[in-house]
Amino acid sequence: MTYSDAGSSAGPSLYRFRNVGLSLGGKLILDDIAIDVRKGEILCIVGASGCGKTTLLRLAGGLYQPSAGSVLFDGVPMTMPRQDVAIVFQDYGRALLPWRTATGNVSLALEAANVPAAERRPRIDACLAKVGLAGHADKYPTQMSGGMQQRLQIARCLAQEPQALLMDEPFGALDAMTRQSLQDEVLALHAETGATIVFVTHDLEEAIYLGDRVIGLLPHPGRVGIEVEVDLPRPRNQLATREEPAFLRLRRVLFDFIEKSEGHRS
């Protein structure tokens, strides 16, 4: 099912999922997934709990291999993790190294890429500045709030200079105000870097606010049930955008989809 207030033209694809299926432990988790992710877009993925959103993201990151079909990244099979694909996890507490400062955590990405030590500090400082942590370079994760820790994880991903940024419910554990602030930072980073972003979330308003497009998965097994184009102007505003009639229509369409997929309606 496809829904759009006003269709947008499709651009070249960075990812191509071709009839992808995945079984784990003898159970079919995803079935017949056929998705293109356009270069430079923000694609948000929503769906009921257990529908395979995170599993789909792991396929995009090369952490899983499909049992059927293929995942292509820029035309090449995605057979393993890539340096130009970065993943922002929901559990920032586990993603960060507590014995390293903010500088040390961002440096980890550069060390993995064999960037010479003399070249690291300017790039680290630039990444921390982009996420609003310029004054916190010497702090350890335990000295930071949850929002700051998630900013730090994003900064480490930016140090990879990724073509694709995969985000797995990154703001789910944060308070509402911090969440909105980080949503706006993601939009600003997207505008600055042009990276392709695939963003998994349970929050339908977050998906609409961030996305150029939203895909909804049906559960058991996970499969594409709906695709909506988000025809909202950029830059977006936390108040004005959410009051747009198009925003409210999309929220209703996605809400009805989730409600039906959870079996609340026949």
C-alpha positions as CSV (number, residue, x, y, z in Angstrom):
1,M,0.0,0.0,0.0
2,T,1.4,3.4,-1.0
3,Y,0.0,6.7,0.3
4,S,1.0,10.2,-0.7
5,D,-0.5,13.7,-0.5
6,A,1.8,14.7,-3.4
7,G,4.2,12.2,-4.9
8,S,7.9,13.0,-5.1
9,S,10.2,11.9,-7.8
10,A,12.5,9.0,-7.1
11,G,16.2,9.6,-7.2
12,P,19.1,7.1,-7.6
13,S,19.2,4.4,-5.0
14,L,21.9,3.8,-2.5
15,Y,20.3,0.6,-1.1
16,R,18.3,-2.0,-3.0
17,F,16.6,-4.7,-1.0
18,R,15.5,-7.4,-3.5
19,N,12.9,-9.9,-2.2
20,V,14.9,-10.3,1.0
21,G,14.0,-12.9,3.5
22,L,15.7,-13.8,6.8
23,S,15.3,-16.8,9.0
24,L,16.9,-17.0,12.5
25,G,16.8,-20.2,14.6
26,G,14.4,-21.7,12.1
27,K,11.9,-18.9,12.4
28,L,11.1,-16.6,9.4
29,I,11.7,-13.0,10.7
30,L,11.5,-11.1,7.4
31,D,9.9,-12.1,4.2
32,D,10.0,-10.7,0.6
33,I,11.3,-7.2,1.5
34,A,11.6,-5.1,-1.6
35,I,12.8,-1.6,-0.7
36,D,14.9,1.0,-2.5
37,V,16.6,3.7,-0.3
38,R,17.3,6.8,-2.3
39,K,20.7,8.6,-2.0
40,G,20.5,11.5,0.4
41,E,17.0,10.7,1.8
42,I,15.8,10.1,5.3
43,L,13.8,6.9,5.3
44,C,12.0,6.1,8.5
45,I,10.8,2.6,9.4
46,V,7.9,2.0,11.8
47,G,5.9,-1.0,12.9
48,A,4.5,-3.0,15.8
49,S,7.0,-4.5,18.3
50,G,8.5,-7.7,16.9
51,C,7.9,-6.8,13.2
52,G,11.7,-6.9,12.4
53,K,12.6,-3.2,12.2
54,T,15.9,-3.7,14.0
55,T,16.6,-6.9,12.0
56,L,16.1,-5.0,8.8
57,L,18.5,-2.3,9.9
58,R,21.1,-5.0,10.8
59,L,20.8,-6.3,7.2
60,A,21.5,-2.8,5.9
61,G,24.6,-2.6,8.1
62,G,26.0,-6.0,7.0
63,L,25.6,-7.5,10.4
64,Y,23.2,-10.1,9.1
65,Q,23.1,-11.8,5.7
66,P,19.8,-12.6,4.0
67,S,18.5,-16.1,3.8
68,A,16.8,-15.2,0.5
69,G,17.2,-12.4,-1.9
70,S,19.9,-9.7,-1.8
71,V,20.9,-6.4,-0.2
72,L,22.8,-4.1,-2.6
73,F,24.7,-1.0,-1.4
74,D,25.6,1.3,-4.3
75,G,25.2,-1.7,-6.6
76,V,27.5,-4.0,-4.6
77,P,26.2,-6.9,-2.4
78,M,26.3,-6.0,1.3
79,T,28.2,-9.0,2.6
80,M,29.9,-7.4,5.7
81,P,30.0,-4.2,7.6
82,R,31.5,-1.2,5.7
83,Q,33.5,1.8,6.9
84,D,31.1,4.1,5.0
85,V,28.1,2.7,6.8
86,A,27.7,3.8,10.5
87,I,25.2,2.5,13.0
88,V,23.8,4.6,15.9
89,F,22.4,2.2,18.5
90,Q,19.6,2.8,21.0
91,D,21.7,1.8,24.0
92,Y,24.3,4.5,24.0
93,G,25.5,3.3,27.5
94,R,26.8,0.1,25.9
95,A,27.9,1.6,22.6
96,L,30.4,4.0,24.3
97,L,33.6,3.0,26.0
98,P,33.4,4.2,29.6
99,W,37.2,4.3,30.1
100,R,37.6,6.7,27.2
101,T,36.8,10.4,27.2
102,A,34.6,12.0,24.5
103,T,37.8,12.6,22.5
104,G,38.8,9.0,22.9
105,N,35.5,7.6,21.9
106,V,35.4,9.5,18.7
107,S,39.0,8.6,18.1
108,L,38.0,5.0,18.0
109,A,36.4,5.4,14.6
110,L,39.5,7.0,13.2
111,E,41.8,4.4,14.7
112,A,39.7,1.7,13.0
113,A,40.1,3.5,9.7
114,N,43.9,3.8,10.2
115,V,43.8,7.6,10.2
116,P,47.3,8.8,11.3
117,A,47.4,10.1,14.8
118,A,48.5,13.6,13.8
119,E,45.3,14.0,11.7
120,R,42.8,12.8,14.3
121,R,42.4,15.7,16.7
122,P,41.1,18.2,14.2
123,R,38.6,15.8,12.9
124,I,37.6,14.8,16.4
125,D,37.1,18.4,17.4
126,A,35.0,19.1,14.3
127,C,32.7,16.1,15.0
128,L,32.2,17.1,18.6
129,A,31.4,20.7,17.6
130,K,28.8,19.4,15.1
131,V,26.8,17.7,17.8
132,G,27.2,20.5,20.4
133,L,29.9,18.8,22.5
134,A,32.8,21.1,21.8
135,G,33.2,22.0,25.5
136,H,33.1,18.4,26.7
137,A,36.0,16.8,24.9
138,D,37.6,15.6,28.2
139,K,34.5,14.2,29.9
140,Y,33.9,10.5,30.3
141,P,30.5,9.1,29.3
142,T,29.5,8.7,33.0
143,Q,29.9,12.4,33.4
144,M,27.4,13.1,30.6
145,S,23.6,13.1,30.5
146,G,21.8,10.6,28.3
147,G,21.3,13.2,25.5
148,M,25.0,14.1,25.6
149,Q,26.0,10.4,25.4
150,Q,23.8,9.9,22.4
151,R,25.3,13.0,20.8
152,L,28.7,11.5,21.4
153,Q,27.7,8.2,19.7
154,I,26.5,10.3,16.7
155,A,29.8,12.2,16.7
156,R,31.8,8.9,16.6
157,C,29.7,7.8,13.6
158,L,30.2,11.1,11.8
159,A,34.0,10.6,12.2
160,Q,33.6,7.7,9.8
161,E,32.3,10.2,7.1
162,P,29.6,7.7,6.3
163,Q,27.5,7.5,3.1
164,A,24.8,5.9,5.1
165,L,23.8,6.5,8.8
166,L,21.6,3.8,10.3
167,M,19.8,4.8,13.5
168,D,18.0,2.2,15.7
169,E,15.5,4.0,17.9
170,P,18.4,6.3,19.1
171,F,16.2,8.7,21.1
172,G,13.7,6.2,22.6
173,A,15.2,6.4,26.1
174,L,15.4,10.2,26.3
175,D,13.0,12.8,27.7
176,A,10.7,14.6,25.3
177,M,12.6,17.9,25.1
178,T,16.0,16.3,24.6
179,R,14.5,14.0,22.0
180,Q,13.1,17.0,20.0
181,S,16.5,18.8,20.3
182,L,18.3,15.7,18.9
183,Q,15.7,15.3,16.1
184,D,16.5,18.9,14.9
185,E,20.3,18.1,15.2
186,V,19.8,15.1,12.9
187,L,18.0,17.2,10.4
188,A,20.8,19.8,10.5
189,L,23.5,17.1,10.1
190,H,21.6,15.6,7.2
191,A,21.3,19.0,5.5
192,E,25.1,19.6,6.1
193,T,26.4,16.2,5.1
194,G,23.9,14.9,2.6
195,A,24.2,11.4,4.1
196,T,21.5,8.8,3.5
197,I,19.7,8.1,6.8
198,V,17.7,5.0,7.7
199,F,15.9,5.7,11.0
200,V,14.0,3.1,13.0
201,T,11.4,4.4,15.5
202,H,8.2,3.4,17.3
203,D,7.2,7.1,17.4
204,L,5.0,7.9,14.4
205,E,5.3,11.7,14.8
206,E,9.1,11.3,14.9
207,A,9.0,9.3,11.7
208,I,6.9,11.9,9.9
209,Y,8.9,14.9,11.3
210,L,12.3,13.5,10.2
211,G,11.4,11.5,7.1
212,D,11.2,12.1,3.4
213,R,9.5,8.7,3.4
214,V,8.1,6.3,5.9
215,I,7.8,2.5,5.5
216,G,5.6,0.5,7.8
217,L,6.3,-3.2,8.5
218,L,3.6,-5.9,9.1
219,P,4.6,-8.5,11.7
220,H,5.0,-12.3,11.8
221,P,6.9,-12.3,9.5
222,G,8.1,-8.7,8.9
223,R,7.0,-7.5,5.5
224,V,6.3,-4.1,3.9
225,G,2.7,-3.1,4.5
226,I,2.7,0.6,3.7
227,E,4.8,3.3,2.2
228,V,4.1,7.0,2.5
229,E,5.8,10.0,1.0
230,V,6.2,12.9,3.4
231,D,5.5,16.1,1.5
232,L,6.4,18.6,4.1
233,P,8.7,21.6,3.5
234,R,12.2,21.8,4.9
235,P,13.5,23.2,7.2
236,R,11.1,21.7,9.6
237,N,9.9,23.2,12.9
238,Q,8.8,21.3,16.0
239,L,5.6,23.4,16.4
240,A,4.7,24.6,12.9
241,T,5.4,21.3,11.1
242,R,3.4,19.2,13.5
243,E,0.4,21.6,13.0
244,E,0.5,21.2,9.2
245,P,-2.7,19.4,7.8
246,A,-0.4,17.1,5.8
247,F,1.4,16.1,9.0
248,L,-1.9,15.3,10.7
249,R,-3.2,13.3,7.8
250,L,0.0,11.2,7.7
251,R,-0.2,10.6,11.4
252,R,-3.7,9.3,11.0
253,V,-2.7,7.0,8.1
254,L,0.2,5.5,10.0
255,F,-1.8,5.2,13.2
256,D,-4.5,3.3,11.4
257,F,-1.9,1.0,9.8
258,I,-0.2,0.2,13.2
259,E,-3.6,-0.4,14.9
260,K,-4.7,-2.8,12.2
261,S,-1.3,-4.6,12.1
262,E,-1.6,-5.2,15.9
263,G,-4.9,-6.9,15.4
264,H,-7.0,-4.2,17.0
265,R,-9.2,-4.0,13.9
266,S,-10.4,-6.6,11.5
